[in-house]
Amino acid sequence: MPFVQIIEFQTDKIDEYNATVDEWLKSSAGRRTPTRSTLSQDRDRPGTYMTIVEFPSYEAAMENSNQPETGEFAARLAALCKGEPTFRNLDVVRQEDL
């Protein structure tokens, strides 16, 4: 069953955030398990963002979470945020390509 994680956070350092993501993409090449990641900005709350990360399964997400690069990556991103990010862990129960 596909699994989605939504991470909501606030930052005024989005360029640094994106640079950190780019570094992680390079360092985790061939080992990461997400299949897609989408960064979005809240139109009604400036400086508020959501990242939607898709995985083939919950198990694949946990495998990714257990990699050393992922822990370092998450800590670096958290340092760029105002406050704590909010995580939503979702099992996909229906999905269509529209």
mmCIF file of the C-alpha atoms, coordinates in Angstrom:
data_MODEL
# 
_entry.id   MODEL 
# 
loop_
_atom_site.group_PDB 
_atom_site.id 
_atom_site.type_symbol 
_atom_site.label_atom_id 
_atom_site.label_alt_id 
_atom_site.label_comp_id 
_atom_site.label_asym_id 
_atom_site.label_entity_id 
_atom_site.label_seq_id 
_atom_site.pdbx_PDB_ins_code 
_atom_site.Cartn_x 
_atom_site.Cartn_y 
_atom_site.Cartn_z 
_atom_site.occupancy 
_atom_site.B_iso_or_equiv 
_atom_site.pdbx_formal_charge 
_atom_site.auth_seq_id 
_atom_site.auth_comp_id 
_atom_site.auth_asym_id 
_atom_site.auth_atom_id 
_atom_site.pdbx_PDB_model_num 
ATOM 1  C CA . MET A 1 1  ? 0.000  0.000  0.000   1.00 0.00 ? 1  MET A CA 1 
ATOM 2  C CA . PRO A 1 2  ? 1.465  3.425  -0.914  1.00 0.00 ? 2  PRO A CA 1 
ATOM 3  C CA . PHE A 1 3  ? 2.411  5.735  1.942   1.00 0.00 ? 3  PHE A CA 1 
ATOM 4  C CA . VAL A 1 4  ? 2.574  9.539  2.027   1.00 0.00 ? 4  VAL A CA 1 
ATOM 5  C CA . GLN A 1 5  ? 4.220  11.807 4.540   1.00 0.00 ? 5  GLN A CA 1 
ATOM 6  C CA . ILE A 1 6  ? 3.253  15.479 4.725   1.00 0.00 ? 6  ILE A CA 1 
ATOM 7  C CA . ILE A 1 7  ? 5.628  17.791 6.563   1.00 0.00 ? 7  ILE A CA 1 
ATOM 8  C CA . GLU A 1 8  ? 4.442  21.307 7.376   1.00 0.00 ? 8  GLU A CA 1 
ATOM 9  C CA . PHE A 1 9  ? 7.042  23.849 8.427   1.00 0.00 ? 9  PHE A CA 1 
ATOM 10 C CA . GLN A 1 10 ? 7.812  27.539 8.541   1.00 0.00 ? 10 GLN A CA 1 
ATOM 11 C CA . THR A 1 11 ? 11.032 29.149 7.359   1.00 0.00 ? 11 THR A CA 1 
ATOM 12 C CA . ASP A 1 12 ? 12.402 32.369 5.970   1.00 0.00 ? 12 ASP A CA 1 
ATOM 13 C CA . LYS A 1 13 ? 15.394 30.435 4.603   1.00 0.00 ? 13 LYS A CA 1 
ATOM 14 C CA . ILE A 1 14 ? 13.765 28.528 1.741   1.00 0.00 ? 14 ILE A CA 1 
ATOM 15 C CA . ASP A 1 15 ? 16.801 28.905 -0.539  1.00 0.00 ? 15 ASP A CA 1 
ATOM 16 C CA . GLU A 1 16 ? 18.993 27.248 2.113   1.00 0.00 ? 16 GLU A CA 1 
ATOM 17 C CA . TYR A 1 17 ? 16.304 24.610 2.584   1.00 0.00 ? 17 TYR A CA 1 
ATOM 18 C CA . ASN A 1 18 ? 16.342 23.812 -1.148  1.00 0.00 ? 18 ASN A CA 1 
ATOM 19 C CA . ALA A 1 19 ? 20.155 23.699 -1.226  1.00 0.00 ? 19 ALA A CA 1 
ATOM 20 C CA . THR A 1 20 ? 20.081 21.205 1.662   1.00 0.00 ? 20 THR A CA 1 
ATOM 21 C CA . VAL A 1 21 ? 17.559 19.056 -0.209  1.00 0.00 ? 21 VAL A CA 1 
ATOM 22 C CA . ASP A 1 22 ? 19.785 19.125 -3.307  1.00 0.00 ? 22 ASP A CA 1 
ATOM 23 C CA . GLU A 1 23 ? 22.787 17.971 -1.244  1.00 0.00 ? 23 GLU A CA 1 
ATOM 24 C CA . TRP A 1 24 ? 20.749 15.134 0.268   1.00 0.00 ? 24 TRP A CA 1 
ATOM 25 C CA . LEU A 1 25 ? 19.560 14.031 -3.174  1.00 0.00 ? 25 LEU A CA 1 
ATOM 26 C CA . LYS A 1 26 ? 23.192 13.678 -4.233  1.00 0.00 ? 26 LYS A CA 1 
ATOM 27 C CA . SER A 1 27 ? 24.384 11.943 -1.051  1.00 0.00 ? 27 SER A CA 1 
ATOM 28 C CA . SER A 1 28 ? 21.483 9.467  -0.956  1.00 0.00 ? 28 SER A CA 1 
ATOM 29 C CA . ALA A 1 29 ? 21.426 8.585  -4.663  1.00 0.00 ? 29 ALA A CA 1 
ATOM 30 C CA . GLY A 1 30 ? 20.727 4.891  -5.181  1.00 0.00 ? 30 GLY A CA 1 
ATOM 31 C CA . ARG A 1 31 ? 19.723 4.329  -1.531  1.00 0.00 ? 31 ARG A CA 1 
ATOM 32 C CA . ARG A 1 32 ? 16.705 6.542  -0.862  1.00 0.00 ? 32 ARG A CA 1 
ATOM 33 C CA . THR A 1 33 ? 13.236 5.045  -1.074  1.00 0.00 ? 33 THR A CA 1 
ATOM 34 C CA . PRO A 1 34 ? 10.872 8.000  -1.748  1.00 0.00 ? 34 PRO A CA 1 
ATOM 35 C CA . THR A 1 35 ? 9.436  7.988  -5.239  1.00 0.00 ? 35 THR A CA 1 
ATOM 36 C CA . ARG A 1 36 ? 8.331  11.633 -5.341  1.00 0.00 ? 36 ARG A CA 1 
ATOM 37 C CA . SER A 1 37 ? 8.594  14.792 -3.292  1.00 0.00 ? 37 SER A CA 1 
ATOM 38 C CA . THR A 1 38 ? 6.613  17.993 -3.790  1.00 0.00 ? 38 THR A CA 1 
ATOM 39 C CA . LEU A 1 39 ? 7.372  21.259 -2.005  1.00 0.00 ? 39 LEU A CA 1 
ATOM 40 C CA . SER A 1 40 ? 4.458  23.678 -1.808  1.00 0.00 ? 40 SER A CA 1 
ATOM 41 C CA . GLN A 1 41 ? 3.987  27.122 -0.289  1.00 0.00 ? 41 GLN A CA 1 
ATOM 42 C CA . ASP A 1 42 ? 0.843  28.173 1.558   1.00 0.00 ? 42 ASP A CA 1 
ATOM 43 C CA . ARG A 1 43 ? -0.682 31.177 -0.269  1.00 0.00 ? 43 ARG A CA 1 
ATOM 44 C CA . ASP A 1 44 ? -2.526 32.312 2.848   1.00 0.00 ? 44 ASP A CA 1 
ATOM 45 C CA . ARG A 1 45 ? 0.374  32.015 5.309   1.00 0.00 ? 45 ARG A CA 1 
ATOM 46 C CA . PRO A 1 46 ? 3.633  33.463 3.960   1.00 0.00 ? 46 PRO A CA 1 
ATOM 47 C CA . GLY A 1 47 ? 6.682  31.496 5.035   1.00 0.00 ? 47 GLY A CA 1 
ATOM 48 C CA . THR A 1 48 ? 4.639  28.323 5.572   1.00 0.00 ? 48 THR A CA 1 
ATOM 49 C CA . TYR A 1 49 ? 5.473  25.308 3.418   1.00 0.00 ? 49 TYR A CA 1 
ATOM 50 C CA . MET A 1 50 ? 4.433  21.693 3.030   1.00 0.00 ? 50 MET A CA 1 
ATOM 51 C CA . THR A 1 51 ? 6.509  18.901 1.621   1.00 0.00 ? 51 THR A CA 1 
ATOM 52 C CA . ILE A 1 52 ? 4.583  15.889 0.359   1.00 0.00 ? 52 ILE A CA 1 
ATOM 53 C CA . VAL A 1 53 ? 6.793  12.789 0.155   1.00 0.00 ? 53 VAL A CA 1 
ATOM 54 C CA . GLU A 1 54 ? 5.509  9.634  -1.542  1.00 0.00 ? 54 GLU A CA 1 
ATOM 55 C CA . PHE A 1 55 ? 6.784  6.115  -0.829  1.00 0.00 ? 55 PHE A CA 1 
ATOM 56 C CA . PRO A 1 56 ? 5.793  2.732  -2.276  1.00 0.00 ? 56 PRO A CA 1 
ATOM 57 C CA . SER A 1 57 ? 4.957  1.547  1.283   1.00 0.00 ? 57 SER A CA 1 
ATOM 58 C CA . TYR A 1 58 ? 5.220  2.373  4.974   1.00 0.00 ? 58 TYR A CA 1 
ATOM 59 C CA . GLU A 1 59 ? 8.067  -0.131 5.210   1.00 0.00 ? 59 GLU A CA 1 
ATOM 60 C CA . ALA A 1 60 ? 9.980  1.734  2.481   1.00 0.00 ? 60 ALA A CA 1 
ATOM 61 C CA . ALA A 1 61 ? 9.466  4.981  4.401   1.00 0.00 ? 61 ALA A CA 1 
ATOM 62 C CA . MET A 1 62 ? 10.859 3.401  7.579   1.00 0.00 ? 62 MET A CA 1 
ATOM 63 C CA . GLU A 1 63 ? 13.823 2.014  5.638   1.00 0.00 ? 63 GLU A CA 1 
ATOM 64 C CA . ASN A 1 64 ? 14.517 5.538  4.403   1.00 0.00 ? 64 ASN A CA 1 
ATOM 65 C CA . SER A 1 65 ? 14.129 6.986  7.918   1.00 0.00 ? 65 SER A CA 1 
ATOM 66 C CA . ASN A 1 66 ? 16.700 4.528  9.282   1.00 0.00 ? 66 ASN A CA 1 
ATOM 67 C CA . GLN A 1 67 ? 19.443 5.621  6.872   1.00 0.00 ? 67 GLN A CA 1 
ATOM 68 C CA . PRO A 1 68 ? 22.157 7.779  8.491   1.00 0.00 ? 68 PRO A CA 1 
ATOM 69 C CA . GLU A 1 69 ? 21.931 10.383 5.711   1.00 0.00 ? 69 GLU A CA 1 
ATOM 70 C CA . THR A 1 70 ? 18.229 10.883 6.417   1.00 0.00 ? 70 THR A CA 1 
ATOM 71 C CA . GLY A 1 71 ? 18.771 11.657 10.107  1.00 0.00 ? 71 GLY A CA 1 
ATOM 72 C CA . GLU A 1 72 ? 21.497 14.177 9.319   1.00 0.00 ? 72 GLU A CA 1 
ATOM 73 C CA . PHE A 1 73 ? 19.327 15.669 6.580   1.00 0.00 ? 73 PHE A CA 1 
ATOM 74 C CA . ALA A 1 74 ? 16.322 16.038 8.894   1.00 0.00 ? 74 ALA A CA 1 
ATOM 75 C CA . ALA A 1 75 ? 18.433 17.748 11.567  1.00 0.00 ? 75 ALA A CA 1 
ATOM 76 C CA . ARG A 1 76 ? 19.848 20.219 9.054   1.00 0.00 ? 76 ARG A CA 1 
ATOM 77 C CA . LEU A 1 77 ? 16.357 21.033 7.762   1.00 0.00 ? 77 LEU A CA 1 
ATOM 78 C CA . ALA A 1 78 ? 14.956 21.438 11.277  1.00 0.00 ? 78 ALA A CA 1 
ATOM 79 C CA . ALA A 1 79 ? 17.687 23.994 12.020  1.00 0.00 ? 79 ALA A CA 1 
ATOM 80 C CA . LEU A 1 80 ? 16.348 26.118 9.132   1.00 0.00 ? 80 LEU A CA 1 
ATOM 81 C CA . CYS A 1 81 ? 12.772 26.058 10.443  1.00 0.00 ? 81 CYS A CA 1 
ATOM 82 C CA . LYS A 1 82 ? 10.941 28.369 12.795  1.00 0.00 ? 82 LYS A CA 1 
ATOM 83 C CA . GLY A 1 83 ? 9.589  25.996 15.423  1.00 0.00 ? 83 GLY A CA 1 
ATOM 84 C CA . GLU A 1 84 ? 9.032  22.295 15.041  1.00 0.00 ? 84 GLU A CA 1 
ATOM 85 C CA . PRO A 1 85 ? 7.814  20.802 11.756  1.00 0.00 ? 85 PRO A CA 1 
ATOM 86 C CA . THR A 1 86 ? 4.469  18.972 11.868  1.00 0.00 ? 86 THR A CA 1 
ATOM 87 C CA . PHE A 1 87 ? 4.373  15.468 10.369  1.00 0.00 ? 87 PHE A CA 1 
ATOM 88 C CA . ARG A 1 88 ? 1.365  13.614 8.969   1.00 0.00 ? 88 ARG A CA 1 
ATOM 89 C CA . ASN A 1 89 ? 1.821  9.922  8.143   1.00 0.00 ? 89 ASN A CA 1 
ATOM 90 C CA . LEU A 1 90 ? -0.810 8.670  5.723   1.00 0.00 ? 90 LEU A CA 1 
ATOM 91 C CA . ASP A 1 91 ? -1.636 5.285  4.237   1.00 0.00 ? 91 ASP A CA 1 
ATOM 92 C CA . VAL A 1 92 ? -3.024 5.820  0.744   1.00 0.00 ? 92 VAL A CA 1 
ATOM 93 C CA . VAL A 1 93 ? -6.424 4.150  0.433   1.00 0.00 ? 93 VAL A CA 1 
ATOM 94 C CA . ARG A 1 94 ? -7.328 5.414  -3.034  1.00 0.00 ? 94 ARG A CA 1 
ATOM 95 C CA . GLN A 1 95 ? -5.362 7.007  -5.829  1.00 0.00 ? 95 GLN A CA 1 
ATOM 96 C CA . GLU A 1 96 ? -6.154 7.983  -9.411  1.00 0.00 ? 96 GLU A CA 1 
ATOM 97 C CA . ASP A 1 97 ? -4.118 9.586  -12.146 1.00 0.00 ? 97 ASP A CA 1 
ATOM 98 C CA . LEU A 1 98 ? -6.311 12.385 -13.447 1.00 0.00 ? 98 LEU A CA 1 
# 
